[in-house]
Amino acid sequence: MMIPIKKLANFKENPLPFYATEQAAGVDLAAAIDEDIVLKPLERKLVPTGLAMALPAGYEAQVRPRSGLALKNGITVLNSPGTIDADYRGEICVILVNLSNENFTISRGMRIAQMVVAPCMQAQFDVVDILPETARGEGGFGSTGVKHG
């Protein structure tokens, strides 16, 4: 699938999103910033990517953390996954949060998140008085246990 993408002013040299391996599900997004951003412990910041795109109808893009940044540095996407709707044409930005005890510096061109493009559908809702029964029923948080068998 070909997705129209636009590089915004001042960040033309930043790489386009790319798949790091042949079977990767997500493309890497890079920080498009003029000056380093220091994320203090528990601080969150909106980081621009310098990119805008036009997803086709029936698709969304999900912005997710990069596992290496999360494991090694405690950096994650706050609203994970962040959703980019097919009709959005503004700049793709990433809300990063530092969950570590150390300052973390984001520099221009650093790969800060990954983005997965996926099909989605809009649902129709029908108000009813009774829902169909299931074995789980109304069992919520933790109701299925934590161990197998």
N, C-alpha and C positions, 0 to 999 in steps of 0.2 A: 504494500500500500504506500502510495506517495502522499506525503503530508506537506503542504506549503508552509515554509518557515521563513521568518524575517529576522535578520540580524539588525538590532537597533543601533543608533548612533553611538560612536565612541568605543564600541566593542566588536567591531568587524573582525578583529584578529582572533577573537575567542573561537574555539572549535565548535562546530555544530554538534548536537547530541550524537553520540556514537555508541554502538554495541561493542563492549570490550572483548567479547568472545563470540564465536560463531553461533552458539545457541543461547546467548544471554537473553533474558526476558526484558530487561530494562536498559535504557540508554543513560549515560552519565550526563549530568548537568553541571556546568561550571559557573563559578562566581564571576560576575561582570561588575567589578568595583574599581574605583580609582585609587582608593587607599585601603590598607588592611583594616579589617574589622576584628577587634578583640572581643570575644565572648567570655565574660566572667562566669564563674560557677552560678548555675541556675538562671542565667540571663538568656533572653531570647531576642533575636533580631530578624528582620526581613532582609533577605539577601537576593538582589536581582541577578538574573541570568543573561540579560541583554537579548533575549529571544521572545518572539511572539509567533503564534502558529494558527492555522485554520484546520482544526480537526473536522473530519466529515461527520455528518449527522449520524447518530447511532453509536458514536464512540466517545470515550472519555480518556483523559490521561491522568494517571495517579502518580503523585510525587511521593517518593518513599526515601527512608534513610539509606545511606550506604553502610553496609554491614561492617566494613573495616573501620570507618570513623566512629561508629557506635561502640564497637568492642574496644578499640584501642584508645579512644579519646572521650567517650561518653557524649558524642555529638549526634543528635537525632532530629528528625523532622517533627515539629511539635504537633501538628494536626495530621498525623500520619494515618492513612495516606491522604494527602491533600488532593482534591479533585479539581481538574481543569475541564470545564464543560465545553462541548463542541461549539457553542456560540460565543465563547470568550475570545477576544482578539487582542487583549492587553498583554503586557509583559509577564512572562512566567517568573514568579518570585517564590522563594523558599523560606518558610519560617523555621529557622534553626534554633535549637536550645542546647545549652551546655549542661549536661547532667553530671559532670565530673566535679572534682574539687580544685581543678587547675584552670587557669586562663587558657583559651584556645584561640589561635590567630588564623583568620581566614584571609587568604591572599587572592589577588586577581588570577583567574584561570584555574583555581583549585576546584577539583571535582567535589561537589558538596552534597549531591543527592542523586537519586536515579528516578527515571520516569518510565512508566509502563503504559502503553496505549492498549486499550481493551474495549471490546464491544459492550454496550450497555443498552438497556431499554427503559422506557418510561412505563410505569404500571398504571392501571386503572384501579380505583378503590371502590369496593362495594360494601356499604355499611350493613352489618348483620347483627342479630341479637345473640346468636350462638355460633361458635367456631367449631370446625370438625375436631373430633377427639384424636389424640395421639398417645403413644405409650409414655412419653415424657410429660405431657400435660403442661401445667404451669410451672414446672420445676425450672428455676432460674440459676443464678450464679452459684456454681459449685455443685449443682444437683446431680451431675453425672459422675462425681468423684474425681480422684486424681491418679488412681492406679488402675492397671488393666486387670480384668477378671475379678 
